[in-house]
Amino acid sequence: MTSAVDAVAEHSQLQAPDVRFSAAQMTAAREVLAEQARHSRIGLALLGGSLAAGLGHSLSDIDLYVVYLDPPPSTVLDDRDGPPVHIEAMERKDLAELGAVAASFRATSSDRSQLFLAESQLKRLVRLATGLRMAGADPELVALIPDRQVVRQIIMSRNACDFAVAAEDAFGAADTGDWYTALSASHSALQHAAEAALAAADDVYHGPKFLFRRLARTPATRHLVPELWFLTQAPVAVAIPNGWARSLVERRLLAGSHLLAWSLLDGWENRVDRFPPPPEQRTSGPRRHPAYSPLRFADGIALAGPHRGAEVSEGMLRAWRHLNGGDLAESLRDLVLHEPGFGTVTQSALTAAVEGLHGYGAVMVDQASSKRR
Protein backbone atom coordinates (compact mmCIF):
# COMPACT_ATOMS: atom_id res chain seq x y z
CA MET A 1 0.00 0.00 0.00
CA THR A 2 1.32 3.45 -0.94
CA SER A 3 1.96 5.63 2.11
CA ALA A 4 0.95 9.28 2.28
CA VAL A 5 4.62 10.28 2.06
CA ASP A 6 5.14 8.10 -1.02
CA ALA A 7 2.02 9.53 -2.65
CA VAL A 8 3.25 13.09 -2.13
CA ALA A 9 6.64 12.11 -3.55
CA GLU A 10 5.00 10.56 -6.62
CA HIS A 11 2.85 13.62 -7.23
CA SER A 12 5.85 15.93 -6.81
CA GLN A 13 7.20 14.51 -10.06
CA LEU A 14 4.24 16.12 -11.86
CA GLN A 15 4.87 19.54 -10.34
CA ALA A 16 5.83 22.29 -12.77
CA PRO A 17 8.34 24.96 -11.82
CA ASP A 18 7.18 28.55 -11.65
CA VAL A 19 7.53 30.30 -15.01
CA ARG A 20 7.67 34.09 -15.02
CA PHE A 21 8.54 36.71 -17.63
CA SER A 22 11.67 35.95 -19.62
CA ALA A 23 14.21 38.64 -20.45
CA ALA A 24 12.83 38.81 -24.00
CA GLN A 25 9.27 39.21 -22.73
CA MET A 26 10.27 41.97 -20.31
CA THR A 27 12.10 43.76 -23.14
CA ALA A 28 9.01 43.47 -25.35
CA ALA A 29 6.80 44.90 -22.60
CA ARG A 30 9.15 47.85 -22.07
CA GLU A 31 9.30 48.55 -25.80
CA VAL A 32 5.52 48.58 -26.13
CA LEU A 33 5.20 50.77 -23.05
CA ALA A 34 7.76 53.24 -24.42
CA GLU A 35 5.90 53.38 -27.74
CA GLN A 36 2.62 54.01 -25.92
CA ALA A 37 4.20 56.77 -23.83
CA ARG A 38 5.18 58.63 -27.00
CA HIS A 39 1.51 59.05 -27.84
CA SER A 40 -0.20 59.30 -24.44
CA ARG A 41 0.82 60.00 -20.86
CA ILE A 42 0.91 56.87 -18.75
CA GLY A 43 -0.01 57.09 -15.10
CA LEU A 44 0.53 53.45 -14.13
CA ALA A 45 1.46 50.19 -15.84
CA LEU A 46 1.48 46.65 -14.47
CA LEU A 47 2.22 43.26 -15.92
CA GLY A 48 -0.48 40.78 -14.92
CA GLY A 49 -1.81 37.35 -15.79
CA SER A 50 -0.37 33.87 -15.49
CA LEU A 51 3.27 34.91 -16.01
CA ALA A 52 3.04 37.51 -13.24
CA ALA A 53 1.76 34.76 -10.93
CA GLY A 54 4.55 32.36 -11.93
CA LEU A 55 2.06 30.16 -13.79
CA GLY A 56 3.27 30.73 -17.32
CA HIS A 57 3.87 28.19 -20.06
CA SER A 58 5.44 28.33 -23.51
CA LEU A 59 2.42 30.04 -25.12
CA SER A 60 1.41 32.38 -22.30
CA ASP A 61 0.37 35.91 -23.22
CA ILE A 62 2.10 39.05 -21.98
CA ASP A 63 -0.71 41.07 -20.41
CA LEU A 64 0.09 44.73 -19.79
CA TYR A 65 -2.41 46.79 -17.82
CA VAL A 66 -1.98 50.49 -18.55
CA VAL A 67 -3.73 53.41 -16.86
CA TYR A 68 -3.67 56.36 -19.26
CA LEU A 69 -3.88 59.99 -18.22
CA ASP A 70 -4.82 60.96 -21.80
CA PRO A 71 -6.93 59.11 -24.37
CA PRO A 72 -5.00 55.90 -25.18
CA PRO A 73 -3.38 55.40 -28.58
CA SER A 74 -5.62 53.60 -31.03
CA THR A 75 -3.09 50.91 -31.94
CA VAL A 76 0.06 49.15 -30.89
CA LEU A 77 2.76 48.65 -33.55
CA ASP A 78 2.01 45.26 -35.13
CA ASP A 79 5.36 45.01 -36.93
CA ARG A 80 7.48 45.20 -33.80
CA ASP A 81 9.90 42.30 -33.44
CA GLY A 82 9.68 40.10 -30.36
CA PRO A 83 6.92 38.44 -28.31
CA PRO A 84 3.42 39.91 -28.73
CA VAL A 85 2.13 42.11 -25.92
CA HIS A 86 -1.56 42.51 -25.15
CA ILE A 87 -2.54 45.87 -23.67
CA GLU A 88 -5.51 46.26 -21.35
CA ALA A 89 -6.26 49.98 -21.49
CA MET A 90 -7.70 51.61 -18.38
CA GLU A 91 -8.62 55.11 -17.31
CA ARG A 92 -8.07 56.54 -13.87
CA LYS A 93 -11.76 56.10 -13.05
CA ASP A 94 -11.53 52.38 -13.91
CA LEU A 95 -8.67 51.93 -11.45
CA ALA A 96 -10.49 54.01 -8.85
CA GLU A 97 -13.63 51.89 -9.15
CA LEU A 98 -11.72 48.63 -8.73
CA GLY A 99 -9.63 50.06 -5.90
CA ALA A 100 -12.83 51.08 -4.10
CA VAL A 101 -14.23 47.54 -4.48
CA ALA A 102 -11.24 46.15 -2.57
CA ALA A 103 -10.52 49.03 -0.20
CA SER A 104 -12.02 47.03 2.68
CA PHE A 105 -13.94 43.80 3.13
CA ARG A 106 -17.57 44.80 3.64
CA ALA A 107 -19.69 41.94 2.27
CA THR A 108 -22.48 41.08 4.68
CA SER A 109 -24.90 38.18 4.88
CA SER A 110 -27.61 40.41 3.39
CA ASP A 111 -25.46 42.29 0.85
CA ARG A 112 -23.01 40.03 -0.99
CA SER A 113 -22.52 42.27 -4.02
CA GLN A 114 -18.81 42.71 -3.25
CA LEU A 115 -18.34 38.95 -3.65
CA PHE A 116 -20.20 38.41 -6.91
CA LEU A 117 -18.50 40.74 -9.33
CA ALA A 118 -18.64 40.02 -13.04
CA GLU A 119 -15.93 37.58 -14.11
CA SER A 120 -14.15 40.25 -16.15
CA GLN A 121 -14.17 42.64 -13.18
CA LEU A 122 -12.90 40.01 -10.75
CA LYS A 123 -10.15 39.03 -13.19
CA ARG A 124 -8.96 42.64 -13.39
CA LEU A 125 -9.21 43.04 -9.64
CA VAL A 126 -6.95 40.05 -9.01
CA ARG A 127 -4.47 40.97 -11.73
CA LEU A 128 -4.08 44.53 -10.50
CA ALA A 129 -3.66 43.38 -6.90
CA THR A 130 -0.96 40.87 -7.85
CA GLY A 131 0.64 42.55 -10.86
CA LEU A 132 4.25 43.54 -11.42
CA ARG A 133 4.54 47.32 -11.57
CA MET A 134 6.35 48.58 -14.68
CA ALA A 135 5.80 52.33 -14.54
CA GLY A 136 4.09 54.96 -12.48
CA ALA A 137 5.19 56.51 -9.24
CA ASP A 138 2.19 58.78 -8.66
CA PRO A 139 1.26 57.98 -5.04
CA GLU A 140 -2.40 58.80 -5.73
CA LEU A 141 -2.61 56.18 -8.47
CA VAL A 142 -0.58 53.63 -6.52
CA ALA A 143 -2.98 54.09 -3.60
CA LEU A 144 -5.86 53.06 -5.89
CA ILE A 145 -4.40 49.60 -6.61
CA PRO A 146 -6.74 47.00 -5.04
CA ASP A 147 -5.63 45.79 -1.61
CA ARG A 148 -4.27 42.24 -1.91
CA GLN A 149 -5.44 41.31 1.60
CA VAL A 150 -9.00 42.35 0.82
CA VAL A 151 -8.87 40.51 -2.52
CA ARG A 152 -7.82 37.36 -0.62
CA GLN A 153 -10.84 37.71 1.65
CA ILE A 154 -13.20 38.33 -1.27
CA ILE A 155 -11.94 35.15 -2.98
CA MET A 156 -12.29 33.09 0.21
CA SER A 157 -15.80 34.30 1.01
CA ARG A 158 -16.98 34.11 -2.60
CA ASN A 159 -15.80 30.51 -2.95
CA ALA A 160 -17.35 29.58 0.40
CA CYS A 161 -20.71 30.84 -0.87
CA ASP A 162 -20.27 28.94 -4.13
CA PHE A 163 -19.35 25.81 -2.16
CA ALA A 164 -22.54 26.11 -0.09
CA VAL A 165 -24.71 26.26 -3.22
CA ALA A 166 -22.95 23.32 -4.87
CA ALA A 167 -22.99 21.26 -1.65
CA GLU A 168 -26.74 21.69 -1.29
CA ASP A 169 -27.26 20.63 -4.91
CA ALA A 170 -25.00 17.61 -4.43
CA PHE A 171 -26.78 16.49 -1.27
CA GLY A 172 -30.24 17.03 -2.69
CA ALA A 173 -29.40 15.19 -5.90
CA ALA A 174 -27.92 12.29 -3.93
CA ASP A 175 -31.13 11.99 -1.93
CA THR A 176 -33.12 11.51 -5.14
CA GLY A 177 -30.61 9.13 -6.71
CA ASP A 178 -29.47 11.66 -9.34
CA TRP A 179 -25.85 10.57 -9.16
CA TYR A 180 -24.55 12.42 -12.20
CA THR A 181 -25.71 15.72 -10.71
CA ALA A 182 -24.55 14.79 -7.21
CA LEU A 183 -21.08 13.87 -8.46
CA SER A 184 -20.79 16.94 -10.70
CA ALA A 185 -21.94 19.33 -7.99
CA SER A 186 -19.70 17.81 -5.31
CA HIS A 187 -16.74 18.01 -7.71
CA SER A 188 -17.47 21.71 -8.24
CA ALA A 189 -17.85 22.24 -4.48
CA LEU A 190 -14.44 20.73 -3.73
CA GLN A 191 -12.81 22.91 -6.38
CA HIS A 192 -14.32 26.02 -4.79
CA ALA A 193 -12.99 24.95 -1.39
CA ALA A 194 -9.52 24.34 -2.82
CA GLU A 195 -9.55 27.80 -4.39
CA ALA A 196 -10.44 29.34 -1.03
CA ALA A 197 -7.63 27.36 0.62
CA LEU A 198 -5.11 28.70 -1.89
CA ALA A 199 -6.22 32.26 -1.19
CA ALA A 200 -5.89 31.55 2.54
CA ALA A 201 -2.32 30.45 1.83
CA ASP A 202 -1.79 33.72 -0.12
CA ASP A 203 -1.72 32.12 -3.57
CA VAL A 204 -4.03 34.64 -5.19
CA TYR A 205 -5.24 33.96 -8.72
CA HIS A 206 -8.48 33.83 -10.69
CA GLY A 207 -9.27 30.96 -13.03
CA PRO A 208 -9.53 27.17 -12.64
CA LYS A 209 -6.99 25.87 -15.15
CA PHE A 210 -3.94 26.04 -12.85
CA LEU A 211 -5.67 24.72 -9.72
CA PHE A 212 -3.53 21.63 -9.15
CA ARG A 213 -0.35 23.31 -10.29
CA ARG A 214 -0.97 25.89 -7.56
CA LEU A 215 -1.95 23.31 -4.94
CA ALA A 216 1.28 21.43 -5.65
CA ARG A 217 3.56 24.47 -5.46
CA THR A 218 2.02 25.95 -2.29
CA PRO A 219 3.61 24.61 0.93
CA ALA A 220 0.33 24.87 2.85
CA THR A 221 -1.52 22.53 0.46
CA ARG A 222 1.19 20.43 -1.23
CA HIS A 223 0.71 17.43 1.07
CA LEU A 224 -3.04 17.36 0.30
CA VAL A 225 -2.59 16.96 -3.45
CA PRO A 226 -2.74 13.12 -3.64
CA GLU A 227 -6.06 12.95 -1.78
CA LEU A 228 -7.57 15.93 -3.59
CA TRP A 229 -6.47 14.47 -6.92
CA PHE A 230 -8.09 11.15 -6.05
CA LEU A 231 -11.31 12.84 -4.93
CA THR A 232 -11.58 14.87 -8.13
CA GLN A 233 -10.38 12.20 -10.59
CA ALA A 234 -11.82 9.00 -9.07
CA PRO A 235 -13.10 6.52 -11.70
CA VAL A 236 -16.67 5.26 -11.61
CA ALA A 237 -17.17 2.03 -9.63
CA VAL A 238 -20.03 0.64 -11.67
CA ALA A 239 -20.36 -2.54 -9.61
CA ILE A 240 -21.74 -0.60 -6.63
CA PRO A 241 -22.85 2.75 -8.09
CA ASN A 242 -25.08 3.99 -5.28
CA GLY A 243 -22.82 3.19 -2.35
CA TRP A 244 -19.68 4.31 -4.19
CA ALA A 245 -21.23 7.54 -5.44
CA ARG A 246 -22.74 8.49 -2.08
CA SER A 247 -19.45 7.86 -0.32
CA LEU A 248 -17.50 9.95 -2.84
CA VAL A 249 -19.99 12.83 -2.67
CA GLU A 250 -19.78 12.89 1.13
CA ARG A 251 -15.97 12.64 1.15
CA ARG A 252 -15.71 15.54 -1.28
CA LEU A 253 -18.06 17.74 0.74
CA LEU A 254 -16.41 16.91 4.07
CA ALA A 255 -12.95 17.61 2.64
CA GLY A 256 -14.20 20.87 1.18
CA SER A 257 -15.85 22.17 4.33
CA HIS A 258 -12.73 21.15 6.27
CA LEU A 259 -10.59 23.36 4.01
CA LEU A 260 -13.09 26.20 4.26
CA ALA A 261 -13.25 26.12 8.05
CA TRP A 262 -9.47 26.43 8.31
CA SER A 263 -9.35 29.07 5.58
CA LEU A 264 -12.03 31.33 7.04
CA LEU A 265 -10.63 31.10 10.57
CA ASP A 266 -6.85 30.73 10.40
CA GLY A 267 -6.40 32.26 6.95
CA TRP A 268 -8.64 35.30 7.28
CA GLU A 269 -6.16 37.77 8.77
CA ASN A 270 -2.93 35.81 8.28
CA ARG A 271 -1.65 33.29 5.80
CA VAL A 272 -2.19 29.59 6.56
CA ASP A 273 1.21 27.88 6.62
CA ARG A 274 -0.13 24.30 6.54
CA PHE A 275 -3.60 22.81 6.36
CA PRO A 276 -4.18 19.73 8.49
CA PRO A 277 -5.34 16.74 6.42
CA PRO A 278 -9.09 16.04 6.53
CA PRO A 279 -9.64 13.72 9.52
CA GLU A 280 -10.74 10.14 9.13
CA GLN A 281 -14.51 9.98 9.58
CA ARG A 282 -16.03 7.75 12.28
CA THR A 283 -19.59 7.05 13.37
CA SER A 284 -19.39 6.63 17.15
CA GLY A 285 -19.95 10.30 18.00
CA PRO A 286 -21.16 13.63 16.62
CA ARG A 287 -19.86 14.54 13.19
CA ARG A 288 -20.10 17.38 10.72
CA HIS A 289 -23.00 17.24 8.29
CA PRO A 290 -21.52 16.83 4.78
CA ALA A 291 -23.73 19.47 3.18
CA TYR A 292 -23.01 22.28 5.66
CA SER A 293 -20.59 25.05 4.80
CA PRO A 294 -18.88 27.71 6.91
CA LEU A 295 -19.38 31.25 5.61
CA ARG A 296 -17.71 34.48 6.69
CA PHE A 297 -18.93 38.04 6.23
CA ALA A 298 -18.08 41.42 7.66
CA ASP A 299 -20.99 41.05 10.09
CA GLY A 300 -20.28 37.54 11.34
CA ILE A 301 -19.69 33.84 10.74
CA ALA A 302 -22.36 31.34 9.75
CA LEU A 303 -22.94 27.68 8.98
CA ALA A 304 -25.23 27.15 6.02
CA GLY A 305 -26.82 23.88 4.95
CA PRO A 306 -29.85 22.52 3.15
CA HIS A 307 -32.54 25.20 3.24
CA ARG A 308 -31.20 26.85 6.41
CA GLY A 309 -28.30 28.68 7.98
CA ALA A 310 -27.40 30.05 11.36
CA GLU A 311 -24.92 32.59 12.66
CA VAL A 312 -22.36 30.97 14.94
CA SER A 313 -19.49 32.20 17.07
CA GLU A 314 -15.88 31.68 16.05
CA GLY A 315 -15.55 29.25 18.96
CA MET A 316 -18.47 27.15 17.71
CA LEU A 317 -16.97 26.97 14.23
CA ARG A 318 -13.62 25.93 15.71
CA ALA A 319 -15.38 23.18 17.64
CA TRP A 320 -17.43 22.11 14.59
CA ARG A 321 -14.40 21.56 12.41
CA HIS A 322 -13.02 18.96 14.86
CA LEU A 323 -16.18 16.82 14.95
CA ASN A 324 -15.37 13.76 12.86
CA GLY A 325 -17.65 11.20 14.49
CA GLY A 326 -15.18 10.26 17.21
CA ASP A 327 -15.78 10.23 20.94
CA LEU A 328 -16.64 13.68 22.32
CA ALA A 329 -13.95 13.44 24.99
CA GLU A 330 -11.40 12.83 22.23
CA SER A 331 -12.72 15.85 20.34
CA LEU A 332 -12.29 17.97 23.46
CA ARG A 333 -8.68 16.83 23.86
CA ASP A 334 -8.08 17.75 20.23
CA LEU A 335 -9.61 21.19 20.76
CA VAL A 336 -7.55 21.89 23.87
CA LEU A 337 -4.40 20.83 22.02
CA HIS A 338 -4.94 22.73 18.78
CA GLU A 339 -7.38 25.59 19.31
CA PRO A 340 -6.75 28.89 21.12
CA GLY A 341 -9.05 29.65 24.03
CA PHE A 342 -10.23 26.08 24.64
CA GLY A 343 -7.96 25.29 27.57
CA THR A 344 -10.72 25.83 30.15
CA VAL A 345 -13.65 24.41 28.17
CA THR A 346 -15.41 21.53 29.91
CA GLN A 347 -16.97 18.51 28.27
CA SER A 348 -20.41 19.66 29.38
CA ALA A 349 -19.85 23.02 27.65
CA LEU A 350 -18.73 21.22 24.49
CA THR A 351 -21.77 18.95 24.72
CA ALA A 352 -24.03 22.01 24.90
CA ALA A 353 -22.30 23.53 21.86
CA VAL A 354 -22.66 20.30 19.90
CA GLU A 355 -26.34 20.11 20.81
CA GLY A 356 -26.77 23.65 19.53
CA LEU A 357 -25.03 22.78 16.28
CA HIS A 358 -27.17 19.65 16.02
CA GLY A 359 -30.23 21.85 16.42
CA TYR A 360 -29.10 23.90 13.41
CA GLY A 361 -28.65 20.69 11.44
CA ALA A 362 -24.89 21.21 11.11
CA VAL A 363 -24.02 18.13 13.20
CA MET A 364 -25.18 14.55 12.73
CA VAL A 365 -25.62 12.34 15.79
CA ASP A 366 -26.60 8.68 15.50
CA GLN A 367 -29.22 7.45 17.95
CA ALA A 368 -26.81 4.92 19.39
CA SER A 369 -24.04 7.44 19.91
CA SER A 370 -26.55 9.90 21.39
CA LYS A 371 -27.59 7.30 23.99
CA ARG A 372 -23.95 6.53 24.84
CA ARG A 373 -23.26 10.22 25.32
Residue pairs with C-beta under 8 A, 6 or more apart in sequence:
2 10
4 223
4 226
4 277
7 226
8 222
8 223
8 225
8 226
10 226
11 216
11 225
11 226
11 229
12 216
12 222
14 216
15 213
15 216
15 217
16 213
16 216
16 217
18 54
18 55
18 217
19 51
19 54
19 55
19 56
19 57
19 60
20 51
20 52
20 54
20 56
21 29
21 47
21 51
21 52
21 56
21 62
21 132
24 82
24 83
25 51
25 62
25 83
27 82
28 62
28 80
28 82
28 83
28 84
28 85
29 47
29 62
29 64
29 85
29 134
30 134
31 80
31 82
32 64
32 76
32 77
32 80
32 85
32 87
33 42
33 45
33 64
33 66
33 134
33 135
35 76
35 77
35 80
36 42
36 66
36 72
36 73
36 76
36 87
37 135
39 73
40 68
40 69
40 70
40 71
40 72
40 73
41 68
41 69
41 70
42 66
42 67
42 68
42 69
42 135
42 136
43 67
43 68
43 69
43 92
43 136
43 138
43 141
44 66
44 67
44 95
44 133
44 135
44 136
44 138
44 141
44 142
44 145
45 64
45 65
45 66
45 67
45 133
45 134
45 135
45 136
46 52
46 64
46 65
46 127
46 128
46 131
46 132
46 133
46 134
46 145
47 62
47 63
47 64
47 65
47 131
47 132
47 134
48 63
48 64
48 65
48 88
48 127
48 128
48 130
48 131
48 132
49 60
49 61
49 62
49 63
49 127
50 56
50 57
50 60
50 61
50 210
51 60
51 61
51 62
51 63
52 63
52 127
52 130
52 131
52 132
53 130
53 204
53 205
53 210
54 217
55 205
55 210
55 213
55 214
61 84
61 86
62 83
62 84
62 85
62 86
63 86
63 88
63 127
64 85
64 86
64 87
64 88
64 134
65 87
65 88
65 90
65 124
65 127
65 128
65 131
66 72
66 87
66 88
66 89
66 90
67 90
67 91
67 92
67 94
67 95
67 136
67 141
68 89
68 90
68 91
69 92
72 87
72 89
76 85
76 87
88 124
92 141
92 144
95 128
95 141
95 144
95 145
96 144
98 121
98 124
98 125
98 128
98 144
98 146
99 143
99 144
99 145
99 146
99 147
101 114
101 117
101 121
101 125
101 146
102 125
102 129
102 146
102 147
102 150
102 151
102 154
103 147
103 150
104 147
104 150
105 114
105 150
105 153
105 154
105 157
105 298
106 114
106 298
107 113
107 114
107 115
107 154
107 157
107 297
107 298
108 297
108 298
108 299
109 295
109 297
109 299
109 300
109 302
109 311
112 161
112 297
114 154
115 154
115 157
115 158
115 161
116 158
116 161
117 125
122 206
123 206
123 207
125 146
125 151
125 154
125 206
126 151
126 155
126 204
126 205
126 206
127 206
128 145
128 146
129 145
129 146
129 147
129 148
129 151
129 204
130 148
130 151
130 204
130 205
133 142
136 142
148 204
151 204
152 199
152 200
152 202
152 204
152 267
153 199
153 268
155 195
155 196
155 199
155 204
155 206
156 196
156 199
156 200
156 263
156 264
156 267
156 268
156 296
157 264
157 295
157 296
157 297
159 192
159 193
159 195
159 196
159 199
159 260
160 192
160 193
160 196
160 260
160 263
160 264
160 293
160 294
160 295
160 296
161 295
162 188
162 189
162 192
163 189
163 192
163 193
163 196
163 256
163 257
163 260
163 293
164 293
164 295
164 304
164 305
166 185
166 186
166 188
166 189
166 192
167 185
167 186
167 189
167 253
167 256
167 257
167 290
167 291
167 292
167 293
167 305
168 291
168 305
168 306
168 307
169 181
169 182
169 185
170 181
170 182
170 183
170 185
170 186
170 189
170 249
170 252
170 253
170 291
171 182
171 249
171 253
171 290
171 291
171 306
172 306
173 179
173 181
173 182
173 185
174 182
174 245
174 246
174 249
177 242
179 241
179 242
179 245
182 245
182 246
182 249
183 245
183 248
183 249
186 248
186 249
186 252
186 253
187 232
187 252
189 252
189 253
189 256
190 228
190 231
190 232
190 252
190 253
190 255
190 256
191 208
191 211
191 232
192 256
193 255
193 256
193 257
193 259
193 260
193 263
194 211
194 215
194 221
194 228
194 256
194 259
195 208
195 211
196 259
196 260
196 263
196 264
197 220
197 221
197 259
197 260
197 262
197 263
197 267
197 272
197 275
198 204
198 205
198 211
198 214
198 215
198 218
198 221
199 263
199 267
200 220
200 262
200 263
200 264
200 266
200 267
200 268
200 271
200 272
201 218
201 219
201 220
201 221
201 267
201 271
201 272
201 273
201 275
202 271
203 214
203 217
203 218
205 214
212 225
212 228
212 229
214 221
215 221
215 222
215 224
215 225
215 228
216 222
216 225
219 273
219 274
220 271
220 272
220 273
220 274
220 275
221 275
223 274
223 277
224 275
224 277
227 255
227 277
227 278
228 255
231 248
231 251
231 252
231 255
232 252
234 248
236 244
237 244
249 290
250 290
253 290
253 291
254 278
254 281
254 288
254 290
255 278
256 293
257 288
257 290
257 292
257 293
257 294
257 321
258 278
258 279
258 321
259 275
259 278
260 293
260 294
261 294
261 317
261 320
261 321
262 272
262 275
262 276
262 321
263 272
264 294
264 295
264 296
264 301
264 317
265 294
265 314
265 317
265 318
265 321
266 272
268 296
279 322
279 324
280 324
281 287
281 324
281 325
282 324
282 325
282 326
283 325
283 366
283 369
284 325
284 326
284 327
284 369
284 372
285 323
285 325
285 326
285 327
285 328
285 330
285 331
285 365
285 369
285 373
286 323
286 325
286 328
286 331
286 354
286 357
286 358
286 363
286 364
286 365
286 369
286 373
287 323
287 324
287 325
287 363
287 364
287 365
288 320
288 321
288 323
288 324
288 362
288 363
288 364
289 305
289 361
289 362
289 363
289 364
291 305
291 306
292 303
292 304
292 305
292 361
292 362
293 303
293 304
293 305
294 301
294 302
294 303
294 317
294 320
294 321
295 301
295 302
295 303
295 304
295 309
296 302
300 311
301 311
301 312
301 313
301 314
301 317
302 309
302 310
302 311
302 312
303 309
303 310
303 312
303 317
303 320
303 357
303 360
303 362
305 360
305 361
305 362
306 361
308 360
308 361
310 360
310 362
312 320
312 357
312 360
312 362
315 341
315 342
315 353
316 353
316 356
316 357
318 335
318 339
318 342
319 331
319 335
319 339
319 342
319 350
319 353
319 354
319 357
320 357
320 362
320 363
322 331
322 334
322 335
322 338
322 339
323 331
323 354
323 357
323 363
324 331
328 347
328 350
328 351
328 354
328 373
329 347
331 350
332 342
332 345
332 347
332 350
335 342
335 345
335 350
336 342
336 343
336 345
351 373
354 363
354 365
357 363
358 364
358 365
365 373
